[in-house]
Amino acid sequence: MKNLLILVAGIFLLQTASAQEEAIYRQYFLNPMLVNPATVGADREHHDLSMNLRTAFSSFPDSPKSYTLSYNGPIGKQVGVGAMIFSENIADITRFRAQAAYSMGVAVNDLKLRAGLSLEYERMSLSNSVIDSDLYDPGDRTVLDNIEGRRFFDTSLGLYGEYKDIYFGYAAPNLIRTVTDEIEGLDDGGNFKFFILHAGGRFAINDNKVKLEPSIILRNIRTVDTHVDLSVLASFLNEQFITGALFRAGAGNSVGFLLGTKYNTLKFIYSYDILIDDFQRYNGGSHEITVGFEFGRKDGSFDRSRKYRDK
């Protein structure tokens, strides 16, 4: 019975996992590149290298485990670049993604606006151990094709803005995959049917001794129910102590907390969340860890406009 349950869950996840990385991570506000390509290079003073690990539904057999390594930083006056590698294991399913992102921005007084584009390659496959299952039908073409791996290319667009202490963004994910689905008759609603909206603020209190960052994100993406994430992040003593609360409504209602610290250029964040439904009885909740490394931008960055002024 256990093997049957795992196999059925694996087949379901193989069909629905194609866009869930946009919904998986609860700590998106620490690395917004996970949800919006326009945010790469938004911090004009630093480069960021982040590593993220999430274990969902811990203690449940073959539960999802996700790993991400990403970089983003500024180039020149308003350009930003980023790269991300994503790997996920769900039962006998392995998924790999590689993404590159580019953004450009303009600034008008206190208003800063950016537009970004990401291109990605994705591969999903089943492990050979599926063939050894008693439930496998020899010669099943669907299983054999997925063992060899299914490959996809995709692109996403994003807009991002900052006005004083407020930030906001919009992303249109899975544009190529949506077009493919429409051609195959699997979807309707247009290329921009799916979207991610996020907003928040960064507020300093008591001469910067306390910082608060509330944020909200609304996701309507492929194969995942529309849902809203609310979070409040608070840091004290120059981010030596970081804490926060998390809440999700829709696509699995859940609540959680967050703890972390920052030492010089290194930031460590841990969060734990549980579902508010009956499935929580069968798992130990979800754990997520982000380790971020921030390093300064080199002085004397090349100013392309100066090249022509000096001629």
N, C-alpha and C positions, 0 to 999 in steps of 0.2 A: 504493500500500500504506500509506503514511504517513497519507493522508487517511482511509482505511478504518479504520485503527487508532484515530485520534482520534475519528471519529464513533461507533464502537462503544463506546469508553471513555466518551464523552459521554453516550450513551443510558443506559449502566449507572449512571453517576454521578447522572443526573437522577432515577433511580428510588431511589437509596440515600442521597442527600445530605440527606434531610429531617431528620435528627437528628445529623449528624456534628459540628456545632459543639460539642456537649458533649464530643466526643472529640478534636477537632482540636488544641486548644491544650495545649502541654506546660508552660506557665508559669502554670497555673491557681492555684498557691499564691500568686502575686503579686497576683492579682485573682480571688478565689474566687467572686465574683458570676457568673463565667462558668459555674459548675457548680452553684451553690446560691443561690437567692434569699434564704434566711434570713441570709446573711452581710452583706447590705447594712446599714450602720449599726452593725456589730459593734464597730468602732473608734469609741468615743464621744468621742474627742478631735480627730478630723480628718475632713475631707472629702477624697475621692480622685477625681481625674480621670485616666483611663488610656487610652492609645492602644496598640493592638497590631496588628502586621503579621506574618503568617506566609506564607512561600512554601514549599510542599511539593514534593518531588521536583524540585528546581531542575534546569535544563537539559533536562528532559523536555518535549516540545512541549505547549503549552497546559496546563501543570500548574496545580494549584489555588493561588489567591492569596486570602488572607482578611484583612479589615480590620475592626477593632472600635474603637469609641469608647464609653467607659462612664464613668458617674459614680455614686458612692454616698456617703452621708453620714448623720449623725445629726440627728434633729429631736426637740426636747423631751428628756424623760428617758430613754425607752427605745425610741422609734420610729426606724426607718431607712427611707430611700427610695433608689431607684436607677433609672437609665435606661441603655439600651444600644442602639446602632445597629451592625448587623453587615452586611457586604457580602462576597460571595465570587464569584469568577470561576473557572469550570472549563471549559476549552475554549470552547464556544459557549453555556454555561449561565451565567446570572447569577442570584444569589440575594440577597435583601434581607430583613433582619429588623429590627423595632423592638420593644423590650421595655421594660416598666415593672415595677418590683419594690417591694414593701413588706414590712416586717418589724416585729415587736414582740418585746420581751424582758423577762425578769425576772431578778433577781439575788438569790441566797440565799447570803450569805457569799462564799466563793470560787467558787461555781458560778454561771455565767451561761448562760442558755438563751434561744434565740430561735426564732421560727417565722416563715416568710416565704412569700409568694405572688408569682408573676410572671405577667403577661399579655403575650402577644406577637402580632404580626402578621407574616406571612411571605409573600413573593412569589417564585416561581421562574419563569424564562422562558428561552426559546431566542432567540438572535439571528437576525435576518433572513437572515444569510449562510448558514444551513442550507439554505434554499431553493435556493441556487445550487449546492449539492453535486450531483455526478453520481449520488449514491446516493439522492437525494430522489425519492420517488414523488409526482408532482403530485396535489394533492388529499388527501394523507394527513392525516386529521382529527387524529390524535394530535400530529403535528408542528405543525399550524396552531394547535391549542388551546394548546400550550405556548409558541408564539411570542407569543400574546396574554397569556400568563401564568397561572399557577395560584396561587391565593391561599388561605391557611390562617390560622386563628386557633388559639391554643394556650394552655395554662396549665401551670405547674409549682408544686409545693409543696416546702418544705424545712424542715428542723430543723437547728439549729446550737448547739453548746455549747462552753464554755471552762471548764476547771478548772485554776487556777494556770497552769502552763506548757503544758498540753495542750489541744488543740482537736479537735473531731470533728463530723461532719455527715452528714446523710442528705437526699437529694433524690429526688423522684418526677417525672421530666420527661415531657412529651408526653402529658398526661392526656387532653386533648380528642382529639388525633390517635389515641390508642389506642382510645378509644371509637368513633370513626369507623371505624377498621379492623375492629373487632369487628362492627359493624353490617353492613359490606360483606363480612364473611367472610374478611378478609385476615389476621386475627390471632386468637389465643386466649391466655388466661392471665390475664385480669383487668386492671383499670385500673392497678394498681400492680405490674404485671409488670416494668417497667423501673425501674432505680434507680441511684443514684450514692452510694457510701459513701466518705468521705474522713476522714483523721485525721492529726495531726502534732503537733509540739511546737516551742516556741521557748525555747532554753536559752542563758543568758548565762554565759560562762566568763571567768575572770581579770578580775574587776571590770568586766564588760561590754566588755572589749576585743575579745573574740571572741564571736560569736553563731552558734549552730548551729540549723538548722531542717530536721529530717528529716520527710518526709511520704509518705503512701501514698493512692492513690485506686483504687477498684474500680468499674468502669463496666459496666453491663448495659443497653444502650440500643438503640433502634430501628436496625435495618439494620447494626449494627456488632457484630462479635464481642466477647464478654466479654473484658475485658483489665484488667491491673493496671499502674499507673504508680508507680514508686518514685523519689524524688528526695531529695537532700541538698544543702542550701544552707548556705554558710558565709560570714560577713561579718567584716571586720576594720577596726579604726581607725574606729569609728562609721560603718560601712557605706561607707567610702571605697573599699574593695575588696571585691567580692562574687564568689564563685565557687560552682560546684556541679556535680553529676553527675546524669544522668537515665538511667532504664532502663524499658523497657516490655516486658511479656510478654503475648502475645496480640494479635490485631488488628494484626499487623505488628510483630514483635519489633524493638526498636531500642535504641540507646544514644546518649548525647550528653553535651555539657558546656555549662556556662553561665558567663558572665562579665558583670560589671556594676559600676556605681558609683552613689553617691548624693552629690549636692552640694546642701546646704541642703534645699530642699523638692522637688528634682527627682531622679528615679531613672531610670537607663537600664540595661536588661538585654538581653543578646544570648545566644541559645542556638543550638546546631547539633546535629542528630541524624541518624543514618543507620540504615537498615534492616539487619537481620541476615538477609537472604535474597537470592535471586538477582536480584530486581528492582533492588537497589542498583547493579548493573552498568550500568543504563540511566538513572540520574539522579545528580545531584550532591548529594544529601542535602537536608535541610529546614532553613531558616533562620527564626528567630522573634525579633522585637524588641518589647520593651515599654518605653514611656516613660510614667512616672507622675509626676503632680504632686500634692503633698499640701499642703493649706492648713488653718490652724487654725480651729477652731470659735469663733464669736463668744461672748464672755462675756455673761452675763445672758440665757441662753436661757429661753424662756417655760416656766414650770412650771404645767401645767394644774391640778394639785391645789391650788396656792396660790391660784388664782382663787376657789375656793370657801371656802378657809379664811379669806380676808380679808373675806368678806361678813358 
